[in-house]
Amino acid sequence: MEKLLRYWVGSILGVLLLITAAAQGVTFPDVAAGSWYGAAVEEMTQKGLLTGCDDGTFQPMREISAAEFVVITLRCTGRELTLGEGHWASAALSYARDEGWFDWDELSFDRGCWTACDEPISRQLAVKILMKALLPNTKYDFNVESQKISDFSSLNGRYYEAVLSASAAGIIKGDEAGAFHPERGLTRAEACVLFQRALDRRENLPPSQADPGPKTPSQNMETVSGGVSENGWLQVKGTQLCNEAGEPVALHGMSSHGLQWYGHFVNSQTIQNTAAYGANVFRIAMYTGEGGYLSQPDVIKEKAFEAIDAAVQNDMYAILDWHILSDGNPMNHVTEAEIFFAEAAERYAETPNIIYEICNEPNGNVTWAGDVKPYAQRLVSVIRARSPKSIILIGSPTWSQDIHLAAADPIEGENLMYTFHFYAGTHGQDLRNRIDSARAAGLSVFVSEWGTSRADGSGGVFLEESRVWLDYLEERGISWCNWSLCDKDETSAALKPGTAPDRDWTEKDLTVSGQFVFSRFISSKDEVK
């Protein structure tokens, strides 16, 4: 049995607390009658969602911390809370992260570091948490809502969906000039008004929005499997990946980890081992930063080409992945990318096995229109000049999850697909809805990276959530690669530490994640050998 959260302030003056029973008739000497936020503060207090500071005041103009905002949001959902160990809000923060209200890099609180959680939360992150927790299915028109926000250009692209849906729902309204000020802090008074609006909206949702279900019907897509000898050159027809004969095809396989660290797991033997379990694709994660290609181009390029050749030898498709991560914006090294892909496309121009993934996970202050799309247009031109038929995979901002932006403004061309990345311990139904919406708009989606863990590669293994995701992808005929084929000591790795790369593998060599993933290479296969 979980204990209800007991609230305490200790020596931290002014921490905004939750309470376990409604407080009746609470007033604060620093909340003026008739003030623009007074009614919201009173309503939240009467509902038992907050109380004041230990000196009896509310301090409405003090900026609310990330921990305070997350705890109140969780209380607004009606869930019971347990007392966290170490930091007073650790249990709530862990729950919110696991539910995908925020990503691991947005709010760090692991390994005893809680500083970020006690700092003021930015407006854009607060709105994301609020909308994901209370109003995850809110619809919006990008063009209409973006025009309402006068400083929309200063908004980080990863928060577009949350902020625009909040605008459409009337949760945020901007200042006198229509500005949102996305990176500023949020006062306690402003936070109370946002909570009040969101709760009112939530209580008055029509049934269709409260539980809309999938935005497009499950297709129960029948796909063929097999390798290159059976399927030949791949092509995109509508939103579906198809083989040379025009039949829907699904690729299932593994992604390597960084070649600079785990290059010994991309040889002919290791790739053959995945093929033996039914995999028909292998993704070569060629990191650009982190000591990868940009640091040692000749060494890493040789290893990447070696991996492609090994996949070809095993009758598999190979994804050549320009794996940006710390370098964030693909435009930072667009010239190097053009040179690399020109050489690769020239070398493999007549090889039907090759799929080009031109930007792994754009992240940071990156936009689709200003950064990723111009980059992709340049790279598509480079590849098409040498390889007119190959499939090209294109990422999107926010770690290849903002496919709704690509759907609204796609790149012209044939045999183009858009990547989507997820981790079962962090991402859930809201992102499945996003995929359905993008596909309904005509976008062809390829899940080039997913994991059974949380987004940082640890936690779990989340097998039930992974089953939900893979069943969903199978119903729609969406191809996927799992992260990752290595023996790193993290839950997303498929191999146990110390697994030899130069021999056949059995179930004993596979981690819990590896056993599950290998069993799903062929959908009808229930167990690994």
C-alpha positions as MATLAB code, in Angstrom:
seq = 'MEKLLRYWVGSILGVLLLITAAAQGVTFPDVAAGSWYGAAVEEMTQKGLLTGCDDGTFQPMREISAAEFVVITLRCTGRELTLGEGHWASAALSYARDEGWFDWDELSFDRGCWTACDEPISRQLAVKILMKALLPNTKYDFNVESQKISDFSSLNGRYYEAVLSASAAGIIKGDEAGAFHPERGLTRAEACVLFQRALDRRENLPPSQADPGPKTPSQNMETVSGGVSENGWLQVKGTQLCNEAGEPVALHGMSSHGLQWYGHFVNSQTIQNTAAYGANVFRIAMYTGEGGYLSQPDVIKEKAFEAIDAAVQNDMYAILDWHILSDGNPMNHVTEAEIFFAEAAERYAETPNIIYEICNEPNGNVTWAGDVKPYAQRLVSVIRARSPKSIILIGSPTWSQDIHLAAADPIEGENLMYTFHFYAGTHGQDLRNRIDSARAAGLSVFVSEWGTSRADGSGGVFLEESRVWLDYLEERGISWCNWSLCDKDETSAALKPGTAPDRDWTEKDLTVSGQFVFSRFISSKDEVK';
ca = [
       0.000    0.000    0.000;
       1.318    3.380   -0.936;
       1.209    6.046    1.766;
      -0.428    9.336    0.947;
       2.085   12.100    0.523;
       2.668   13.953    3.806;
       3.582   17.505    3.316;
       6.268   19.360    5.118;
       8.248   22.450    4.570;
      11.173   22.074    6.949;
      13.609   24.895    6.494;
      12.662   25.705    2.878;
      10.754   28.957    3.167;
       7.962   29.440    0.702;
       7.685   25.965   -0.850;
       4.230   25.482   -2.328;
       2.757   22.312   -0.850;
      -0.027   19.898   -1.612;
      -2.418   18.834    1.133;
      -4.329   15.606    1.553;
      -7.659   17.149    2.566;
      -9.464   20.194    1.276;
      -8.791   23.378    3.146;
     -11.927   25.417    3.749;
     -12.036   29.196    3.795;
      -8.306   29.777    3.486;
      -7.350   33.364    2.731;
      -3.948   34.949    2.289;
      -3.053   38.463    3.412;
      -1.037   39.073    0.224;
      -3.842   38.041   -2.183;
      -5.894   41.152   -2.775;
      -9.649   40.806   -3.112;
     -10.682   41.166   -6.730;
      -7.173   40.632   -8.085;
      -6.844   38.962  -11.492;
      -5.622   35.743   -9.885;
      -7.523   35.794   -6.570;
     -10.411   33.580   -7.683;
      -8.021   30.972   -9.092;
      -5.992   30.871   -5.881;
      -9.131   30.507   -3.772;
     -10.569   27.759   -5.995;
      -7.318   25.767   -5.993;
      -7.099   26.101   -2.215;
     -10.706   25.069   -1.675;
     -10.144   21.981   -3.826;
      -7.249   20.959   -1.589;
      -4.666   21.323   -4.341;
      -2.414   23.876   -2.627;
      -1.863   25.923    0.463;
       0.321   28.877    1.296;
       3.778   29.304    2.689;
       4.731   28.521    6.251;
       4.420   32.193    7.208;
       0.759   32.236    6.129;
       1.304   34.152    2.898;
       0.875   32.994   -0.701;
       3.660   35.003   -2.351;
       1.814   35.252   -5.676;
       4.631   36.971   -7.554;
       7.316   34.463   -6.639;
       8.254   32.158   -9.525;
       7.062   28.582   -9.096;
       9.703   25.848   -9.182;
       9.642   22.858  -11.497;
       9.124   20.477   -8.564;
       6.183   22.493   -7.235;
       4.571   22.652  -10.667;
       4.908   18.912  -11.286;
       3.516   17.995   -7.866;
       0.457   20.231   -8.263;
      -0.113   18.925  -11.783;
      -0.067   15.372  -10.514;
      -2.511   16.268   -7.751;
      -4.821   17.818  -10.356;
      -5.035   14.446  -12.116;
      -6.500   12.921   -8.948;
      -3.673   10.440   -8.425;
      -2.398    9.537   -4.991;
       1.180   10.466   -4.215;
       3.851    8.708   -2.247;
       6.553   10.370   -0.238;
       9.775   10.516   -2.243;
      13.152    9.566   -0.854;
      15.722   12.327   -0.640;
      13.924   15.173   -2.350;
      10.359   15.909   -1.209;
       9.028   15.714   -4.785;
      11.104   12.792   -6.103;
       8.180   10.360   -6.378;
       6.053   12.849   -8.304;
       8.928   13.809  -10.586;
       9.741   10.182  -11.360;
       6.100    9.423  -12.124;
       5.778   12.449  -14.403;
       8.928   11.562  -16.325;
       7.816    7.945  -16.765;
       4.451    9.177  -18.061;
       6.231   11.309  -20.655;
       5.118   14.688  -19.297;
       8.696   15.823  -19.760;
      11.834   14.254  -21.209;
      14.859   13.233  -19.197;
      16.998   16.056  -20.586;
      14.435   18.768  -19.764;
      14.509   18.225  -16.025;
      17.408   16.310  -14.523;
      17.079   14.926  -11.020;
      18.970   11.645  -11.016;
      22.040   10.711   -8.986;
      21.232   13.103   -6.164;
      21.199   16.248   -8.295;
      17.988   18.148   -7.628;
      19.047   21.702   -8.377;
      17.083   22.000  -11.615;
      13.886   20.855   -9.932;
      14.034   23.646   -7.372;
      14.708   26.314  -10.000;
      11.872   28.266  -11.679;
      10.218   26.298  -14.451;
      10.056   27.883  -17.905;
       6.654   28.756  -19.319;
       7.024   26.457  -22.311;
       7.970   23.439  -20.200;
       5.183   24.174  -17.699;
       2.619   24.270  -20.506;
       3.946   21.012  -21.942;
       3.589   19.245  -18.578;
       0.132   20.694  -18.022;
      -1.209   19.731  -21.452;
       0.258   16.225  -21.454;
      -1.164   15.525  -17.994;
      -4.603   17.132  -18.228;
      -5.486   17.777  -21.880;
      -3.379   15.434  -24.048;
      -5.850   15.166  -26.936;
      -6.449   18.854  -27.589;
      -6.549   19.684  -31.294;
      -5.293   22.856  -32.905;
      -4.694   24.528  -36.255;
      -1.003   25.339  -36.595;
      -1.463   28.380  -38.814;
      -4.284   29.856  -36.750;
      -2.721   29.417  -33.314;
       0.846   30.347  -34.264;
      -0.432   33.693  -35.560;
      -1.890   34.468  -32.131;
       1.535   34.294  -30.462;
       3.558   37.368  -31.398;
       6.875   35.866  -30.238;
       6.247   32.429  -31.734;
       9.669   32.521  -33.406;
      11.346   32.418  -29.980;
       9.547   29.190  -29.027;
      11.646   26.015  -28.993;
      10.285   23.653  -31.640;
       9.842   20.783  -29.184;
       7.090   22.799  -27.461;
       5.068   23.743  -30.544;
       2.382   21.127  -30.014;
       1.861   21.832  -26.315;
       1.818   25.616  -26.623;
      -0.382   25.695  -29.721;
      -2.884   23.246  -28.246;
      -2.914   25.296  -25.012;
      -3.639   28.389  -27.077;
      -6.457   26.633  -28.925;
      -7.970   25.518  -25.607;
      -7.780   29.022  -24.122;
      -5.277   27.982  -21.455;
      -2.701   30.584  -22.464;
      -3.510   34.015  -23.880;
      -0.275   36.019  -23.961;
       0.376   39.490  -22.656;
      -0.952   42.805  -24.007;
       1.237   42.417  -27.108;
       0.263   38.771  -27.579;
       3.690   37.520  -26.435;
       4.101   34.217  -24.591;
       7.711   34.665  -23.359;
       8.424   30.917  -23.543;
      11.708   30.884  -21.635;
      10.642   33.111  -18.761;
       9.618   31.769  -15.391;
       6.019   31.426  -14.264;
       4.740   33.155  -11.125;
       2.673   31.273   -8.586;
      -0.292   33.461   -9.445;
       0.054   32.741  -13.177;
       0.407   29.024  -12.472;
      -2.838   28.995  -10.481;
      -4.697   30.660  -13.347;
      -3.328   28.073  -15.821;
      -4.348   25.215  -13.533;
      -7.835   26.681  -13.080;
      -8.343   27.066  -16.839;
      -7.057   23.572  -17.567;
      -9.254   21.975  -14.912;
     -12.315   23.870  -16.128;
     -11.575   22.781  -19.694;
     -11.016   19.191  -18.602;
     -14.332   19.073  -16.739;
     -16.251   20.341  -19.754;
     -14.682   18.225  -22.492;
     -17.116   16.512  -24.866;
     -16.834   12.702  -24.888;
     -15.177   12.749  -28.306;
     -12.242   14.736  -26.952;
     -12.127   13.110  -23.547;
     -11.505    9.693  -25.143;
     -11.069   10.142  -28.874;
      -9.335    6.827  -29.591;
      -7.072    6.506  -32.578;
      -7.239    9.395  -35.041;
      -7.183    6.918  -37.897;
      -8.627    3.391  -37.821;
      -6.305    0.479  -37.242;
      -5.375   -0.812  -40.663;
      -4.462   -4.399  -39.753;
      -1.944   -4.112  -42.563;
      -0.782   -7.391  -44.063;
       2.904   -7.112  -44.900;
       5.529   -9.396  -46.346;
       8.909   -9.953  -44.718;
      12.031  -11.515  -46.168;
      15.289  -10.025  -47.340;
      16.546   -8.160  -50.376;
      16.554  -11.207  -52.635;
      12.796  -11.521  -52.132;
      11.829   -7.830  -52.112;
      14.373   -6.011  -54.272;
      14.319   -2.225  -54.490;
      11.980   -0.701  -51.941;
       9.532    2.068  -52.782;
       6.996    4.267  -51.007;
       3.383    4.025  -52.170;
       1.149    6.477  -50.340;
       2.135    6.125  -46.699;
       3.350    2.530  -46.989;
       6.790    1.078  -47.574;
       6.509   -1.511  -50.352;
       8.776   -3.932  -52.156;
       9.698   -3.848  -55.821;
       6.464   -5.635  -56.735;
       4.384   -3.022  -54.895;
       3.477   -5.289  -51.973;
       3.455   -3.743  -48.456;
       6.616   -4.719  -46.628;
       7.756   -4.315  -43.022;
      11.388   -4.233  -41.968;
      12.308   -5.336  -38.451;
      15.805   -5.318  -37.036;
      18.440   -3.831  -34.781;
      20.354   -0.590  -34.630;
      23.994   -0.621  -33.703;
      25.312    1.584  -30.941;
      28.058    4.099  -31.742;
      30.681    2.650  -34.074;
      33.455    4.386  -32.131;
      32.491    2.439  -29.003;
      30.851   -0.789  -30.174;
      32.177   -1.253  -33.687;
      32.967   -4.913  -32.919;
      29.211   -5.618  -32.977;
      28.755   -4.612  -36.636;
      30.674   -7.435  -38.313;
      29.321  -10.153  -40.582;
      28.871  -12.626  -37.706;
      26.852  -10.301  -35.442;
      24.622   -9.118  -38.283;
      24.135  -12.733  -39.383;
      23.102  -13.541  -35.810;
      20.203  -11.055  -36.014;
      19.222  -12.418  -39.424;
      19.055  -15.903  -37.922;
      16.236  -14.679  -35.682;
      14.323  -13.150  -38.590;
      15.687   -9.595  -38.825;
      15.759   -8.167  -42.349;
      17.288   -4.740  -41.666;
      20.314   -3.434  -39.779;
      20.856    0.205  -38.838;
      24.394    1.551  -38.675;
      24.493    4.375  -36.107;
      27.423    6.438  -37.318;
      27.747    9.115  -34.634;
      28.995   12.399  -35.999;
      30.015   13.861  -32.614;
      31.075   12.121  -29.386;
      34.378   11.065  -30.940;
      32.693    9.697  -34.042;
      32.895   10.620  -37.730;
      33.766   14.285  -37.327;
      36.752   13.347  -35.125;
      38.046   10.406  -37.170;
      36.278   10.388  -40.547;
      38.389    7.764  -42.317;
      38.230    5.231  -39.474;
      34.496    5.584  -38.862;
      33.604    5.674  -42.564;
      35.518    2.449  -43.136;
      33.671    0.802  -40.238;
      30.300    2.012  -41.564;
      30.987    0.665  -45.053;
      32.157   -2.607  -43.531;
      28.822   -2.885  -41.727;
      26.878   -2.148  -44.931;
      28.822   -4.831  -46.782;
      28.100   -7.305  -43.977;
      24.375   -6.575  -44.228;
      24.501   -7.051  -47.994;
      26.248  -10.409  -47.517;
      23.396  -11.467  -45.226;
      20.628  -10.418  -47.648;
      19.518   -7.590  -45.358;
      18.637   -3.940  -45.850;
      21.094   -1.516  -44.274;
      20.276    1.928  -42.895;
      23.232    4.291  -43.054;
      22.521    6.699  -40.200;
      24.151   10.165  -39.935;
      23.750   10.017  -36.167;
      23.685   13.607  -34.953;
      23.143   13.955  -31.227;
      25.285   16.456  -29.321;
      25.683   18.484  -32.502;
      21.905   19.009  -32.413;
      21.276   21.107  -35.497;
      21.988   19.229  -38.753;
      22.921   22.502  -40.446;
      26.011   22.715  -38.208;
      27.783   20.154  -40.387;
      25.744   20.151  -43.577;
      28.832   20.404  -45.793;
      30.434   17.363  -44.171;
      27.153   15.491  -44.570;
      26.954   16.348  -48.252;
      30.494   15.098  -48.846;
      29.885   11.863  -46.939;
      26.555   10.996  -48.545;
      27.837   11.879  -52.002;
      30.559    9.271  -51.578;
      28.231    6.690  -50.033;
      25.521    7.140  -52.674;
      28.127    6.890  -55.442;
      29.567    3.718  -53.936;
      26.192    2.000  -53.438;
      24.239    3.544  -56.330;
      23.267    0.160  -57.787;
      22.772   -1.611  -54.456;
      19.074   -2.043  -53.513;
      19.951   -2.833  -49.883;
      20.851    0.728  -48.847;
      18.563    3.150  -47.010;
      19.899    6.601  -46.141;
      19.004    8.209  -42.791;
      20.271   11.761  -43.127;
      19.739   13.210  -39.619;
      19.222   11.000  -36.591;
      17.718   13.262  -33.919;
      17.693   17.028  -34.470;
      17.419   18.633  -31.037;
      17.946   21.823  -29.087;
      16.757   25.119  -30.478;
      16.041   23.634  -33.922;
      13.023   24.251  -36.136;
      11.632   22.274  -39.046;
      11.194   25.216  -41.402;
      14.402   27.027  -40.523;
      16.882   24.169  -40.053;
      15.829   20.583  -40.715;
      13.854   21.031  -43.926;
      16.539   23.132  -45.686;
      19.155   20.594  -44.592;
      17.053   17.675  -45.829;
      16.411   19.324  -49.181;
      20.145   19.694  -49.735;
      20.917   16.111  -48.726;
      18.068   14.648  -50.782;
      19.452   16.449  -53.841;
      22.954   15.098  -53.199;
      21.749   11.506  -52.841;
      19.260   11.643  -55.715;
      21.937   12.831  -58.117;
      23.702    9.502  -57.552;
      21.027    7.106  -56.305;
      17.650    7.978  -57.823;
      15.647    5.132  -56.258;
      16.915    4.539  -52.716;
      14.717    5.185  -49.700;
      15.747    8.317  -47.780;
      14.757    8.711  -44.107;
      14.339   12.225  -42.740;
      14.326   13.192  -39.052;
      12.475   16.041  -37.374;
      13.030   18.325  -34.358;
      12.677   17.088  -30.779;
      14.594   13.872  -31.302;
      12.659   12.910  -34.435;
       9.220   13.229  -32.863;
       7.881   16.435  -34.450;
       6.564   14.639  -37.520;
       3.418   16.764  -37.369;
       5.560   19.689  -38.499;
       6.887   17.678  -41.432;
       3.356   16.556  -42.289;
       2.256   20.183  -42.500;
       5.212   21.138  -44.707;
       6.717   18.025  -46.337;
       9.679   17.799  -48.697;
       8.918   17.219  -52.345;
      10.227   14.004  -53.823;
       9.697   10.275  -54.134;
      10.674    7.432  -51.825;
      11.018    9.770  -48.858;
      10.047    8.623  -45.365;
      10.104   10.383  -42.004;
      11.631    8.821  -38.937;
       9.988    8.577  -35.555;
      11.794    7.603  -32.346;
      10.288    6.448  -29.062;
      11.218    4.698  -25.837;
       8.506    2.569  -24.282;
       9.248    3.663  -20.715;
       8.838    7.353  -21.569;
       6.514    7.702  -24.561;
       2.926    6.549  -24.904;
      -0.465    7.054  -26.504;
      -0.102   10.759  -27.239;
       2.781   10.014  -29.586;
       0.935    7.127  -31.205;
      -1.846    9.608  -31.894;
       0.734   11.925  -33.442;
       1.900    9.179  -35.802;
      -1.686    8.461  -36.839;
      -2.330   12.135  -37.488;
       0.831   12.476  -39.590;
      -0.040    9.391  -41.619;
      -3.575   10.642  -42.107;
      -1.990   13.776  -43.586;
      -0.049   11.598  -46.044;
       3.297   11.162  -44.294;
       5.161    7.856  -44.583;
       6.694    6.900  -41.219;
       9.648    4.648  -40.361;
      10.554    4.002  -36.694;
      14.316    3.900  -37.139;
      14.989    3.815  -33.388;
      13.010    2.656  -30.382;
      13.869    1.111  -27.036;
      12.295   -0.969  -24.304;
      13.742    1.388  -21.676;
      13.270    5.029  -20.776;
      14.551    7.628  -23.230;
      17.958    7.758  -21.532;
      18.530    4.050  -22.194;
      17.956    2.982  -18.591;
      14.953    1.898  -16.505;
      12.618   -0.973  -17.151;
      12.584   -3.177  -19.098;
       9.050   -1.949  -19.978;
       7.787   -5.082  -21.705;
       4.048   -4.405  -21.574;
       4.463   -0.907  -22.952;
       6.780   -2.312  -25.636;
       4.156   -4.881  -26.645;
       1.566   -2.140  -27.020;
       3.918   -0.178  -29.251;
       4.954   -3.114  -31.450;
       1.371   -4.331  -31.837;
       0.444   -0.820  -32.891;
       3.267   -0.681  -35.452;
       2.436   -4.142  -36.762;
      -1.210   -3.214  -37.320;
      -0.103   -0.303  -39.477;
       2.741   -2.027  -41.299;
       5.336    0.393  -39.896;
       8.974   -0.729  -40.002;
      11.292   -0.472  -37.007;
      14.822   -0.871  -35.635;
      15.507   -1.458  -31.949;
      18.214    0.311  -29.933;
      20.714   -1.301  -29.573;
      22.910   -4.245  -30.575;
      25.664   -4.026  -27.989;
      26.643   -5.326  -24.566;
      26.565   -1.994  -22.759;
      25.425   -2.213  -19.156;
      22.048   -0.538  -19.704;
      18.570   -1.981  -20.026;
      18.099   -1.014  -23.666;
      21.074   -3.149  -24.771;
      20.194   -6.453  -26.453;
      23.290   -8.366  -25.323;
      24.547   -9.292  -21.894;
      27.873   -7.715  -20.878;
      30.790   -9.734  -22.228;
      28.887  -11.397  -25.081;
      31.332  -12.462  -27.777;
      30.827  -10.877  -31.214;
      32.496  -13.689  -33.168;
      30.121  -16.628  -32.616;
      26.468  -17.618  -32.833;
      24.229  -16.404  -30.012;
      21.581  -18.219  -28.016;
      18.925  -16.980  -25.625;
      21.484  -17.054  -22.821;
      23.434  -14.276  -24.546;
      20.422  -11.963  -24.768;
      19.218   -9.548  -22.131;
      15.542   -9.355  -21.187;
      15.199   -6.620  -23.781;
      17.089   -8.636  -26.384;
      14.957  -11.727  -25.846;
      11.768   -9.742  -26.295;
      12.936   -7.807  -29.347;
      14.467  -10.784  -31.145;
      11.194  -12.667  -30.658;
       9.373   -9.916  -32.566;
      11.526   -9.761  -35.695;
       8.943  -12.008  -37.307;
       5.511  -11.148  -35.909;
       4.303  -14.746  -35.800;
       7.387  -15.887  -33.877;
       6.641  -16.154  -30.168;
       9.951  -17.247  -28.715;
      13.622  -16.959  -29.436;
      15.428  -20.211  -30.152;
];
